[in-house]
């Protein structure tokens, strides 16, 4: 069993004992999402740590989007709850890249692909090089925006 999933389970037990409602409910939700990911598809499988990070990343993104939607709708206490859940999930994600680090990785990929001046035709080629380097460590939308900016689109 992957170490990250074990850590999530152990931390859930600690949170329950400490009566930390936000942390325990968030970890329950995350573990449920992991179980769903394991049984999705034609046959059940054990998730690797990379798979777990992928599920955590999508759960964190859902929380950020929900927090924004609640805030826009004037439901501040719900937005705060979603932000608190996102912070709990962030504890289990790899260190996030800064905008400068993303820009550096993208410019190296543009140079490696020889895509300078090709415009949007090179988007897929560059994203293919960048994605494995930033997986779980940067928001995909922000990475795509940086690639578009550097390709001059």
C-alpha positions in Angstrom: 0.0 0.0 0.0 1.4 3.4 -0.9 2.9 5.5 1.8 0.9 8.6 1.1 -2.4 6.7 1.5 -1.1 5.2 4.8 -0.3 8.7 6.0 -3.7 10.0 5.1 -5.3 7.2 7.1 -3.0 7.7 10.1 -3.7 11.5 10.1 -7.5 10.8 9.9 -7.2 8.8 13.2 -5.2 11.6 14.8 -7.7 14.2 13.6 -10.7 12.2 15.0 -9.0 11.7 18.3 -8.2 15.5 18.5 -11.8 16.3 17.5 -10.6 18.3 14.6 -13.8 18.5 12.6 -12.5 20.2 9.4 -9.4 18.0 9.1 -11.3 14.7 9.8 -14.2 15.4 7.4 -11.7 16.6 4.7 -9.6 13.5 5.1 -12.7 11.2 5.0 -13.7 12.9 1.8 -10.2 12.5 0.3 -10.0 8.8 1.3 -13.5 8.2 -0.2 -12.3 9.9 -3.5 -9.2 7.6 -3.5 -11.4 4.5 -3.0 -13.6 5.6 -5.9 -10.5 6.1 -8.0 -9.4 2.6 -7.1 -12.6 0.9 -8.2 -13.2 3.1 -11.3 -12.8 1.4 -14.6 -13.1 -2.3 -15.5 -11.1 -3.7 -12.6 -10.1 -2.5 -9.1 -6.4 -1.5 -8.7 -4.1 -0.2 -6.1 -3.2 3.5 -6.6 0.5 4.5 -6.7 1.6 7.6 -4.8 1.5 9.5 -8.1 -2.1 8.4 -8.6 -2.9 9.6 -5.1 -1.3 13.0 -5.8 -3.4 13.2 -8.9 -6.6 12.6 -6.9 -5.5 15.1 -4.2 -4.7 17.7 -6.9 -8.2 17.4 -8.4 -9.9 17.5 -5.0 -7.9 20.7 -4.1 -8.9 22.2 -7.5 -12.6 21.4 -6.7 -12.3 23.2 -3.3 -10.7 26.3 -4.9 -13.4 26.5 -7.6 -16.2 26.0 -5.0 -14.6 28.6 -2.7 -14.6 31.1 -5.6 -18.2 30.3 -6.5 -19.4 30.7 -3.0 -17.5 33.9 -2.5 -18.9 35.3 -5.7 -22.4 34.3 -4.5 -22.0 36.1 -1.2 -21.8 32.9 0.9 -18.7 33.7 2.8 -18.9 31.0 5.5 -19.2 28.3 2.8 -16.3 29.8 0.9 -14.2 29.8 4.1 -15.1 26.1 4.7 -14.0 25.2 1.2 -10.7 27.2 1.6 -10.0 25.4 5.0 -10.5 22.0 3.2 -8.2 23.1 0.4 -5.5 24.0 3.0 -5.8 20.5 4.6 -5.4 18.9 1.2 -2.5 21.1 0.3 -0.6 19.6 3.3 -0.4 16.4 1.4 0.6 17.8 -2.0 4.1 18.3 -3.2 5.6 21.8 -2.8 3.9 24.1 -5.4 6.0 25.8 -8.1 6.2 29.6 -8.2 5.2 31.5 -11.3 8.9 32.2 -12.0 9.7 28.4 -11.8 6.9 27.6 -14.1 8.1 30.2 -16.6 11.6 28.8 -16.4 10.4 25.2 -17.1 8.2 26.4 -20.0 11.0 28.5 -21.6 13.4 25.4 -21.4 10.7 23.3 -23.0 10.1 25.8 -25.8 13.9 25.8 -26.5 14.1 22.0 -26.3 11.1 21.6 -28.7 12.6 24.2 -31.1 9.1 25.8 -30.9 10.1 29.5 -30.7 8.2 31.4 -33.4 5.9 28.5 -34.3 3.0 29.9 -32.3 0.1 27.8 -31.2 1.0 24.9 -33.5 3.7 24.0 -31.0 1.4 24.1 -28.0 0.9 20.3 -27.8 4.6 19.6 -28.2 5.6 22.0 -25.5 2.8 20.9 -23.1 4.0 17.3 -23.6 7.4 18.3 -22.4 6.3 20.5 -19.5 3.5 18.3 -18.1 5.6 15.6 -16.6 7.8 18.2 -14.8 5.0 20.1 -13.2 2.5 17.3 -12.5 0.9 17.9 -9.1 3.1 20.9 -8.5 1.4 23.6 -10.5 -2.2 24.4 -11.8 -2.6 23.1 -15.3 -4.5 26.2 -16.4 -1.7 28.5 -15.2 0.9 26.3 -17.0 -1.1 26.4 -20.3 -1.5 30.2 -20.0 2.3 30.5 -19.6 3.0 28.3 -22.6 0.5 30.4 -24.7 2.2 33.6 -23.5 5.7 32.3 -24.4 4.5 31.0 -27.8 3.2 34.5 -28.5 -0.4 33.4 -28.9 
